[in-house]
Amino acid sequence: ELELIDPMYQFSLQWFQQLAGLGIDNAPPGETAAIRLQNLISFFTFQTYQSVCRGVFEKHKLLFSFSLTMKIMDGEGRLDPNEVRFLLAGPTGEVKDGLPNPAESWLAPKNWNEVLTVSHLPAFKGFDQFFASNVSAFQKIYDDAEADTVPLPDEWENKISPFQRMCFLRTLRPDRLTTSVYDFVTKEMGMKFVEPPVFDIGISYEDSTKMSPLIFVLSAGSDPVNDMLVFAESKGMGAKLESISLGQGQGPKASKMIERARETGGWVLLCNCHLSVSWLPELERICEQMNPEETDNSYRLWLTSMPTSQFPPLLLQNGVKMTNEPPSGLRANLLR
């Protein structure tokens, strides 16, 4: 599903199986089978969150947290698919037989249609009539700068669940949904699921193998090459690192670098893969046909690329992806 957001967000079953294996090895033990199972689930869930977040742009990380939360709730039977559909997509058309808008002076027809639509959900039965009878109370919510924190009138505050409250918020103040989603994920999953891991090449390197490339997914203003070179020096691989910026005619040179590094246990850094999309199928073929028994364990392939739909799925699905965006905000800069 993440692939629908960005073509670089692809993960394979093999990748998840490898992650699960690491989870089994590293999860805390338990005195009973039930405790051990719960420890495994908790550890793997958070490990999955962190591993995926490292390869997702900042603007999509909360969306992934919310998606993960909904998947877990759905698996536990705690979500109504119709409510999910409304929250994500809204009305499919105009409600023809609904009550007239009782607050035309401040409530747009689009918002009233949302109210009528949500009222068709079982949890919101009669909500449109209640709204029409309590217009002033709902106007206070509408006018409040922090509408997501204002209690609903009368019994509706305790009548609906936190997820259903987001459905209501969509009808009046959709601009506050991001904040509401943040609070929802925090309450359901814990604060650690809304605090993405900071950029750390070392952690990503530990997750990699000689058969899985490490991929820097670039954004405007980001340049992880210097960080990668410093990391190579720290691992004693500075002298065994070869790099090249891909472009017209650079493919054959890159192929020879990979072949040498596989035999000697070196590292290869191929920069700007998006500038050589015509050669990427050849890179995919090289990686697919690589024999682990004929490849030195120290070998690593590092790639940088802007998002492109022409990037080979095999490399994306089995690789370890990283994003390194320029920090924004005080907290992000302090963490850096």
C-alpha positions in Angstrom: 0.0 0.0 0.0 2.9 2.4 0.7 3.9 2.0 -2.9 0.8 4.0 -3.9 2.2 7.0 -2.1 5.8 6.8 -3.5 7.3 4.2 -5.9 10.3 3.8 -3.7 8.2 2.5 -0.8 8.4 -1.2 -1.7 9.1 -4.1 0.7 9.2 -7.8 0.0 8.0 -10.8 2.0 11.6 -11.9 2.2 12.6 -8.6 3.7 9.9 -9.0 6.4 10.9 -12.6 7.0 14.5 -11.4 7.6 13.2 -8.7 10.0 11.1 -11.3 11.8 14.2 -13.5 12.2 16.0 -10.7 13.8 13.0 -10.1 16.1 13.0 -13.7 17.3 16.7 -13.4 18.1 16.5 -10.1 19.9 13.1 -10.0 21.6 13.1 -10.2 25.4 12.5 -13.7 26.8 9.4 -14.6 28.7 8.7 -16.9 31.7 5.7 -18.4 29.9 4.9 -19.1 26.3 2.2 -16.4 26.4 4.6 -13.7 27.7 7.2 -14.7 25.2 4.6 -14.4 22.4 3.6 -11.0 23.6 7.2 -9.9 23.8 7.8 -11.1 20.2 4.7 -9.2 18.9 5.6 -6.0 20.7 9.3 -6.2 19.6 8.5 -7.0 16.0 5.9 -4.4 15.7 8.2 -1.6 16.9 11.1 -3.1 14.9 8.9 -3.0 11.7 7.9 0.6 12.5 11.5 1.8 12.9 12.9 -0.2 9.9 10.2 1.1 7.5 10.4 4.7 8.9 14.1 4.9 8.1 13.2 4.6 4.4 10.1 6.9 4.4 10.1 10.6 3.9 9.2 12.8 6.9 5.8 13.9 5.5 4.7 10.2 5.2 5.9 8.8 8.6 2.8 9.7 10.6 0.7 8.3 7.8 2.6 5.0 8.1 2.1 5.0 11.9 -1.6 5.5 11.4 -1.8 2.8 8.8 0.1 0.4 11.1 -2.3 1.3 13.9 -5.4 0.6 11.8 -4.0 -2.7 10.5 -3.5 -3.9 14.1 -6.9 -2.7 15.2 -8.6 -4.3 12.2 -6.9 -7.6 12.9 -8.3 -7.4 16.4 -11.8 -6.7 15.1 -11.9 -3.1 16.5 -12.5 -1.2 13.3 -15.7 -0.7 11.2 -14.7 -0.7 7.5 -17.4 1.8 6.7 -16.0 4.2 9.3 -12.5 3.7 7.9 -13.8 4.4 4.4 -15.6 7.6 5.5 -12.5 8.9 7.4 -10.2 8.3 4.4 -12.4 9.1 1.5 -15.4 11.0 2.8 -18.8 11.1 1.1 -19.2 9.3 -2.3 -21.9 11.8 -3.4 -24.4 14.3 -2.2 -27.1 13.1 0.3 -30.4 13.9 -1.5 -33.0 13.2 1.2 -31.2 14.8 4.2 -32.2 17.6 6.5 -31.6 21.1 5.3 -28.4 22.9 6.4 -29.3 24.5 9.8 -26.3 26.8 9.9 -25.9 28.2 6.4 -24.3 31.4 7.8 -21.1 29.5 8.8 -21.4 25.9 7.7 -20.6 25.3 4.0 -22.8 22.9 2.0 -19.8 20.5 1.7 -19.5 20.2 5.5 -23.2 19.7 6.0 -23.1 16.9 3.4 -20.3 15.3 5.4 -22.5 15.5 8.6 -25.4 13.9 6.7 -23.1 11.2 5.4 -21.6 10.3 8.7 -25.1 10.1 10.2 -25.7 7.1 8.0 -23.1 5.1 10.0 -24.7 3.1 12.9 -22.6 4.8 15.5 -23.8 8.2 14.4 -27.5 7.4 14.0 -29.5 10.5 14.7 -26.4 12.7 14.7 -27.7 15.0 12.0 -30.9 15.7 14.0 -28.9 16.3 17.1 -26.6 18.7 15.2 -29.6 20.7 13.9 -30.9 21.0 17.5 -27.5 22.2 18.9 -26.1 24.4 16.2 -24.5 27.0 18.7 -22.6 24.2 20.5 -21.2 22.9 17.2 -20.3 26.4 16.1 -18.1 26.7 19.2 -16.2 23.6 18.1 -16.0 25.0 14.5 -14.6 28.3 15.7 -12.1 26.9 18.2 -8.4 27.0 17.0 -7.9 23.6 18.6 -11.2 22.0 17.6 -9.9 18.5 18.1 -9.7 19.1 21.9 -13.2 20.5 22.4 -15.7 18.0 23.9 -18.8 17.2 21.9 -22.1 18.4 23.3 -24.0 16.3 25.8 -23.9 12.5 25.5 -22.0 12.4 22.2 -18.7 13.1 24.0 -18.8 9.6 25.6 -21.0 7.9 23.0 -18.3 7.6 20.3 -14.9 6.1 20.2 -11.6 8.0 19.6 -11.6 6.7 16.0 -15.2 7.8 15.5 -14.3 11.2 16.9 -11.9 11.6 14.0 -14.8 10.9 11.6 -16.7 13.7 13.3 -13.8 16.0 13.1 -13.6 15.4 9.4 -17.1 16.9 9.0 -16.3 20.2 10.6 -12.6 20.8 10.9 -10.5 18.5 8.6 -7.6 20.8 9.1 -7.2 19.4 12.6 -7.1 15.8 11.6 -3.3 15.5 11.5 -3.1 16.6 15.1 -5.9 14.2 16.0 -4.2 11.3 14.2 -1.0 12.0 16.1 -2.9 11.9 19.4 -4.8 8.8 18.4 -1.7 6.8 17.5 0.0 8.0 20.7 -2.9 6.7 22.8 -3.2 3.4 20.9 0.4 2.5 20.3 2.5 4.7 22.6 4.6 7.8 22.1 7.5 5.8 20.5 5.3 5.2 17.4 5.1 8.9 16.6 8.8 9.6 17.2 10.6 8.3 14.1 14.2 7.2 14.4 16.9 9.7 13.5 19.1 9.1 10.5 21.7 6.5 11.4 23.7 4.7 8.7 25.2 2.3 11.3 21.8 0.8 12.2 20.9 0.4 8.6 24.2 -1.2 7.9 23.6 -3.7 10.6 20.3 -4.7 8.9 22.0 -5.2 5.6 23.8 -8.2 4.1 26.1 -8.7 1.1 23.0 -9.6 -0.9 20.9 -6.6 0.0 21.9 -3.1 -1.3 21.7 0.0 0.9 19.6 2.6 -0.8 19.6 6.3 0.1 16.3 7.8 -1.2 17.1 11.4 -1.9 15.0 14.5 -1.5 15.7 18.1 -2.4 18.6 19.5 -0.4 19.7 16.1 1.0 23.2 14.8 0.4 24.1 11.6 2.4 27.3 10.9 0.5 29.6 12.8 3.0 27.9 10.9 5.9 28.4 7.6 4.1 32.1 8.4 3.4 32.7 9.2 7.1 30.9 5.9 8.0 33.1 4.0 5.6 36.2 5.4 7.3 34.9 4.5 10.7 34.4 0.9 9.6 37.9 0.7 8.1 36.5 0.6 4.5 37.6 4.0 3.3 40.4 2.6 1.2 38.2 -0.2 -0.2 35.4 2.1 -1.3 34.9 2.9 -5.0 32.2 5.4 -6.0 30.9 6.8 -9.3 28.1 9.2 -10.3 25.9 7.4 -12.8 25.0 9.1 -16.1 25.4 8.4 -19.8 28.1 5.8 -20.4 28.9 5.1 -16.7 27.1 1.8 -16.5 29.9 -0.5 -17.7 32.3 1.2 -15.3 29.9 0.6 -12.4 29.6 -3.1 -13.4 33.3 -3.6 -13.2 33.4 -1.9 -9.8 30.8 -4.3 -8.5 32.6 -7.3 -9.9 35.9 -6.3 -8.2 34.3 -5.4 -4.9 32.4 -8.8 -4.8 35.8 -10.6 -5.1 37.8 -8.4 -2.7 35.2 -7.5 -0.1 35.0 -3.9 -1.0 32.2 -1.3 -1.1 30.7 0.3 -4.1 28.7 3.6 -4.1 26.6 4.4 -7.1 25.3 7.9 -6.9 22.3 9.4 -8.7 20.8 6.2 -10.0 17.8 8.2 -11.3 20.0 9.7 -13.9 20.7 6.3 -15.5 17.4 4.6 -15.5 18.2 2.8 -18.8 21.0 1.0 -17.1 19.1 0.1 -13.9 17.6 -3.2 -15.4 21.3 -4.3 -15.9 22.0 -3.5 -12.3 19.0 -5.5 -11.3 20.2 -8.4 -13.3 23.7 -8.2 -11.7 22.2 -8.3 -8.2 19.7 -11.0 -9.0 22.3 -13.4 -10.5 24.9 -12.7 -7.7 26.0 -16.0 -6.1 26.4 -15.6 -2.3 29.0 -18.3 -2.3 31.2 -16.4 -4.7 30.7 -13.0 -2.9 32.9 -11.8 0.0 31.0 -11.3 3.2 32.3 -7.7 3.5 30.9 -6.6 0.2 28.2 -3.9 0.2 26.5 -2.1 -2.6 25.4 1.5 -1.8 23.0 3.4 -4.0 21.6 7.0 -4.0 18.5 7.9 -6.1 15.7 10.4 -6.2 12.3 8.7 -6.3 11.5 7.2 -9.7 9.0 4.7 -10.8 11.7 3.1 -13.0 13.8 2.0 -10.1 14.0 -1.9 -10.1 11.4 -3.4 -7.7 13.8 -6.3 -6.8 16.3 -3.8 -5.4 13.7 -1.8 -3.6 12.0 -4.8 -2.0 15.1 -6.5 -0.8 17.3 -3.5 -0.1 17.7 -1.4 3.1 16.2 2.0 2.4 17.2 5.2 4.1 16.0 8.8 3.8 18.1 11.8 5.0 16.1 15.0 4.7 17.4 18.4 6.0 16.1 18.7 9.6 13.2 21.1 10.1 12.3 22.5 13.5 14.1 22.8 16.8 13.7 19.2 17.9 14.9 17.7 14.6 18.0 19.9 14.7 18.8 19.0 18.3 18.5 15.3 17.5 20.9 15.8 14.6 
